[in-house]
Amino acid sequence: MLAIERKNEIKAKLKTEQRVVVSELAAHYGVTEETIRRDLDKLEREGFATKTYGGAIWGNSTKTDLSYTIRNKTNIDAKHTIGQLVSGLIEDGDHIMLDDSSTSLYIARHLKEKHKITVITNSIEIVQELSDVDGWTIMSTGGRLKPESLALVGSQAEEMIRKYHVDKAIISCKGLSTEFGITDSSEFHSLLKQAMIASAGRTYLAVDSSKLDKSSFVKIADLSDVAAVVTECRPSDKWMQVFADMDLPCIFPPEG
């Protein structure tokens, strides 16, 4: 099979199934995983795919809102790791805000052993996830439902967030770059996250490494607006220098 034929088949599979795994494709086509990664690199450059840990998803995730079913199956290990790290930053009795990102959903799952936490969120998934935790107060923002992301957005949600002051907010993003800062694909989500930053004593940016050096449609904030960046692995030397120059903590698992 010619390389172009293989790439086109992978593109068709991505469009149909929304997600592919490198190891499975390599076995199917009888080629190395590196060959498949090069195919996915090309599809990503053409705007048909977004590479993830171990595979890729359909479309450019920095420019569009993926459905919650796809988001929750993407970069699972990274989100679990970030959830564990963020859990170490939350104390019993804290009042916190969580955005509607799939990363925040994994963070919520890792917080369940905490006591007397108050959570304000615009995520229907997080409200459901935490509904059975004893001793917690769960507050939904209200607002207009975005079905594809199970998020509540709009002026009503923003107004509710502005009424409260919390100890910590945890937000994620679609892209993080030195040129454009923290960005998202939707103005609705960006405005909600800006309101959370303004309402929190400290804001943590929880972002997996696939979002670094990428930018999306709408700016949320500058890196200087957050207290720390939490990610699943050590960033590149370039990013470590950026964080050091800003005196901005970057939290990631110990190496080795």
C-alpha positions as a Python dict, from the first residue, in 0.01 Angstrom:
ca = {
    (1, 'M'): (0, 0, 0),
    (2, 'L'): (128, 346, -86),
    (3, 'A'): (184, 592, 197),
    (4, 'I'): (-81, 828, 58),
    (5, 'E'): (-335, 546, 49),
    (6, 'R'): (-260, 453, 409),
    (7, 'K'): (-290, 814, 519),
    (8, 'N'): (-624, 852, 344),
    (9, 'E'): (-754, 534, 507),
    (10, 'I'): (-646, 662, 849),
    (11, 'K'): (-819, 992, 774),
    (12, 'A'): (-1141, 808, 686),
    (13, 'K'): (-1116, 596, 1002),
    (14, 'L'): (-1064, 908, 1211),
    (15, 'K'): (-1368, 1077, 1061),
    (16, 'T'): (-1585, 771, 1125),
    (17, 'E'): (-1460, 670, 1470),
    (18, 'Q'): (-1336, 1013, 1588),
    (19, 'R'): (-1026, 856, 1746),
    (20, 'V'): (-737, 625, 1648),
    (21, 'V'): (-458, 452, 1841),
    (22, 'V'): (-102, 441, 1704),
    (23, 'S'): (-25, 84, 1816),
    (24, 'E'): (-345, -52, 1662),
    (25, 'L'): (-281, 121, 1330),
    (26, 'A'): (80, 1, 1320),
    (27, 'A'): (-32, -358, 1373),
    (28, 'H'): (-311, -328, 1117),
    (29, 'Y'): (-86, -190, 842),
    (30, 'G'): (226, -386, 934),
    (31, 'V'): (442, -75, 972),
    (32, 'T'): (630, 84, 1262),
    (33, 'E'): (461, 312, 1511),
    (34, 'E'): (696, 589, 1398),
    (35, 'T'): (555, 556, 1044),
    (36, 'I'): (201, 596, 1179),
    (37, 'R'): (307, 899, 1383),
    (38, 'R'): (440, 1061, 1065),
    (39, 'D'): (104, 996, 898),
    (40, 'L'): (-72, 1160, 1191),
    (41, 'D'): (173, 1452, 1183),
    (42, 'K'): (69, 1516, 823),
    (43, 'L'): (-301, 1491, 905),
    (44, 'E'): (-253, 1733, 1194),
    (45, 'R'): (-73, 1984, 971),
    (46, 'E'): (-359, 1957, 722),
    (47, 'G'): (-611, 2030, 1000),
    (48, 'F'): (-781, 1690, 998),
    (49, 'A'): (-644, 1554, 1327),
    (50, 'T'): (-513, 1648, 1667),
    (51, 'K'): (-242, 1421, 1804),
    (52, 'T'): (-294, 1292, 2156),
    (53, 'Y'): (-99, 1063, 2385),
    (54, 'G'): (-83, 732, 2196),
    (55, 'G'): (-301, 835, 1904),
    (56, 'A'): (-510, 1114, 1756),
    (57, 'I'): (-862, 1254, 1746),
    (58, 'W'): (-1059, 1390, 1452),
    (59, 'G'): (-1037, 1760, 1380),
    (60, 'N'): (-841, 2049, 1525),
    (61, 'S'): (-930, 2049, 1896),
    (62, 'T'): (-772, 2390, 1955),
    (63, 'K'): (-1025, 2553, 1720),
    (64, 'T'): (-1346, 2364, 1797),
    (65, 'D'): (-1540, 2228, 2093),
    (66, 'L'): (-1521, 1850, 2091),
    (67, 'S'): (-1811, 1653, 2231),
    (68, 'Y'): (-1781, 1547, 2593),
    (69, 'T'): (-1773, 1178, 2492),
    (70, 'I'): (-1460, 1236, 2281),
    (71, 'R'): (-1292, 1465, 2535),
    (72, 'N'): (-1338, 1213, 2815),
    (73, 'K'): (-1159, 943, 2612),
    (74, 'T'): (-862, 1162, 2519),
    (75, 'N'): (-534, 1181, 2714),
    (76, 'I'): (-685, 984, 3001),
    (77, 'D'): (-354, 900, 3173),
    (78, 'A'): (-243, 1264, 3159),
    (79, 'K'): (-571, 1383, 3310),
    (80, 'H'): (-550, 1127, 3591),
    (81, 'T'): (-197, 1246, 3671),
    (82, 'I'): (-304, 1611, 3667),
    (83, 'G'): (-601, 1523, 3889),
    (84, 'Q'): (-369, 1367, 4148),
    (85, 'L'): (-139, 1669, 4145),
    (86, 'V'): (-422, 1921, 4179),
    (87, 'S'): (-570, 1719, 4465),
    (88, 'G'): (-253, 1793, 4660),
    (89, 'L'): (-324, 2167, 4624),
    (90, 'I'): (-677, 2150, 4770),
    (91, 'E'): (-733, 2151, 5145),
    (92, 'D'): (-1029, 2034, 5350),
    (93, 'G'): (-1284, 2313, 5377),
    (94, 'D'): (-1176, 2491, 5060),
    (95, 'H'): (-1421, 2675, 4839),
    (96, 'I'): (-1324, 2610, 4478),
    (97, 'M'): (-1440, 2668, 4121),
    (98, 'L'): (-1400, 2408, 3847),
    (99, 'D'): (-1452, 2484, 3479),
    (100, 'D'): (-1630, 2251, 3237),
    (101, 'S'): (-1316, 2094, 3089),
    (102, 'S'): (-1271, 1717, 3087),
    (103, 'T'): (-951, 1776, 3287),
    (104, 'S'): (-1161, 1930, 3565),
    (105, 'L'): (-1384, 1622, 3563),
    (106, 'Y'): (-1081, 1403, 3637),
    (107, 'I'): (-969, 1650, 3903),
    (108, 'A'): (-1312, 1625, 4067),
    (109, 'R'): (-1278, 1247, 4083),
    (110, 'H'): (-947, 1278, 4266),
    (111, 'L'): (-1089, 1523, 4522),
    (112, 'K'): (-1352, 1293, 4666),
    (113, 'E'): (-1147, 1201, 4971),
    (114, 'K'): (-1139, 1565, 5082),
    (115, 'H'): (-1379, 1694, 5347),
    (116, 'K'): (-1628, 1982, 5347),
    (117, 'I'): (-1541, 2115, 5003),
    (118, 'T'): (-1765, 2369, 4831),
    (119, 'V'): (-1759, 2344, 4451),
    (120, 'I'): (-1899, 2598, 4207),
    (121, 'T'): (-1902, 2475, 3848),
    (122, 'N'): (-2069, 2526, 3512),
    (123, 'S'): (-2021, 2158, 3423),
    (124, 'I'): (-2322, 1926, 3431),
    (125, 'E'): (-2082, 1628, 3435),
    (126, 'I'): (-1905, 1752, 3747),
    (127, 'V'): (-2233, 1816, 3927),
    (128, 'Q'): (-2334, 1456, 3852),
    (129, 'E'): (-1992, 1319, 3945),
    (130, 'L'): (-1993, 1486, 4288),
    (131, 'S'): (-2363, 1453, 4368),
    (132, 'D'): (-2311, 1161, 4609),
    (133, 'V'): (-2015, 1301, 4807),
    (134, 'D'): (-2121, 1342, 5172),
    (135, 'G'): (-2058, 1674, 5341),
    (136, 'W'): (-1985, 1872, 5027),
    (137, 'T'): (-2174, 2171, 4887),
    (138, 'I'): (-2217, 2159, 4510),
    (139, 'M'): (-2333, 2474, 4333),
    (140, 'S'): (-2425, 2497, 3966),
    (141, 'T'): (-2395, 2828, 3785),
    (142, 'G'): (-2713, 2796, 3584),
    (143, 'G'): (-2713, 2942, 3237),
    (144, 'R'): (-2768, 2818, 2882),
    (145, 'L'): (-2675, 2456, 2812),
    (146, 'K'): (-2421, 2374, 2541),
    (147, 'P'): (-2522, 2012, 2469),
    (148, 'E'): (-2198, 1910, 2298),
    (149, 'S'): (-1991, 1993, 2606),
    (150, 'L'): (-2256, 1960, 2880),
    (151, 'A'): (-2154, 2309, 2991),
    (152, 'L'): (-2365, 2596, 3120),
    (153, 'V'): (-2266, 2928, 2963),
    (154, 'G'): (-2389, 3281, 2908),
    (155, 'S'): (-2450, 3594, 3113),
    (156, 'Q'): (-2647, 3414, 3386),
    (157, 'A'): (-2357, 3177, 3451),
    (158, 'E'): (-2106, 3464, 3454),
    (159, 'E'): (-2317, 3670, 3694),
    (160, 'M'): (-2348, 3381, 3935),
    (161, 'I'): (-1970, 3327, 3940),
    (162, 'R'): (-1906, 3696, 4007),
    (163, 'K'): (-2127, 3685, 4318),
    (164, 'Y'): (-1883, 3459, 4502),
    (165, 'H'): (-1523, 3466, 4617),
    (166, 'V'): (-1347, 3130, 4643),
    (167, 'D'): (-1010, 3012, 4768),
    (168, 'K'): (-905, 2849, 4442),
    (169, 'A'): (-1016, 2816, 4081),
    (170, 'I'): (-895, 2540, 3851),
    (171, 'I'): (-924, 2603, 3479),
    (172, 'S'): (-795, 2437, 3165),
    (173, 'C'): (-755, 2564, 2809),
    (174, 'K'): (-721, 2464, 2444),
    (175, 'G'): (-383, 2625, 2393),
    (176, 'L'): (-91, 2781, 2578),
    (177, 'S'): (169, 2985, 2392),
    (178, 'T'): (427, 3247, 2479),
    (179, 'E'): (281, 3474, 2211),
    (180, 'F'): (-92, 3459, 2291),
    (181, 'G'): (-102, 3328, 2647),
    (182, 'I'): (-392, 3107, 2763),
    (183, 'T'): (-653, 3056, 2489),
    (184, 'D'): (-978, 2872, 2421),
    (185, 'S'): (-1194, 2792, 2121),
    (186, 'S'): (-1511, 2964, 2241),
    (187, 'E'): (-1583, 3313, 2369),
    (188, 'F'): (-1851, 3165, 2599),
    (189, 'H'): (-1595, 2942, 2773),
    (190, 'S'): (-1334, 3217, 2778),
    (191, 'L'): (-1566, 3462, 2955),
    (192, 'L'): (-1662, 3202, 3217),
    (193, 'K'): (-1297, 3127, 3290),
    (194, 'Q'): (-1213, 3496, 3311),
    (195, 'A'): (-1491, 3536, 3570),
    (196, 'M'): (-1352, 3240, 3767),
    (197, 'I'): (-1003, 3392, 3770),
    (198, 'A'): (-1143, 3723, 3897),
    (199, 'S'): (-1341, 3546, 4172),
    (200, 'A'): (-1060, 3330, 4309),
    (201, 'G'): (-780, 3397, 4553),
    (202, 'R'): (-556, 3169, 4347),
    (203, 'T'): (-605, 3017, 4003),
    (204, 'Y'): (-433, 2701, 3885),
    (205, 'L'): (-400, 2625, 3515),
    (206, 'A'): (-437, 2247, 3467),
    (207, 'V'): (-319, 2167, 3116),
    (208, 'D'): (-180, 1854, 2953),
    (209, 'S'): (141, 1883, 2755),
    (210, 'S'): (-33, 1846, 2417),
    (211, 'K'): (-170, 2201, 2460),
    (212, 'L'): (172, 2367, 2493),
    (213, 'D'): (290, 2578, 2199),
    (214, 'K'): (-64, 2589, 2062),
    (215, 'S'): (-308, 2876, 2039),
    (216, 'S'): (-683, 2885, 1996),
    (217, 'F'): (-945, 3140, 1895),
    (218, 'V'): (-1004, 3350, 2208),
    (219, 'K'): (-765, 3467, 2476),
    (220, 'I'): (-860, 3377, 2834),
    (221, 'A'): (-575, 3536, 3026),
    (222, 'D'): (-201, 3587, 3051),
    (223, 'L'): (19, 3336, 3229),
    (224, 'S'): (80, 3604, 3492),
    (225, 'D'): (-287, 3572, 3591),
    (226, 'V'): (-242, 3220, 3734),
    (227, 'A'): (-63, 3106, 4048),
    (228, 'A'): (82, 2786, 3899),
    (229, 'V'): (68, 2556, 3598),
    (230, 'V'): (-7, 2187, 3658),
    (231, 'T'): (81, 1935, 3388),
    (232, 'E'): (145, 1561, 3358),
    (233, 'C'): (515, 1567, 3265),
    (234, 'R'): (816, 1796, 3268),
    (235, 'P'): (776, 2063, 2997),
    (236, 'S'): (1049, 2140, 2748),
    (237, 'D'): (1355, 2337, 2854),
    (238, 'K'): (1211, 2637, 2669),
    (239, 'W'): (895, 2630, 2879),
    (240, 'M'): (1085, 2565, 3201),
    (241, 'Q'): (1285, 2880, 3128),
    (242, 'V'): (966, 3076, 3059),
    (243, 'F'): (824, 2967, 3396),
    (244, 'A'): (1152, 3042, 3573),
    (245, 'D'): (1172, 3390, 3421),
    (246, 'M'): (818, 3459, 3544),
    (247, 'D'): (882, 3300, 3883),
    (248, 'L'): (574, 3089, 3806),
    (249, 'P'): (561, 2742, 3966),
    (250, 'C'): (514, 2451, 3727),
    (251, 'I'): (392, 2137, 3902),
    (252, 'F'): (457, 1798, 3742),
    (253, 'P'): (540, 1446, 3866),
    (254, 'P'): (894, 1378, 3990),
    (255, 'E'): (1117, 1245, 3718),
    (256, 'G'): (1263, 896, 3747),
}
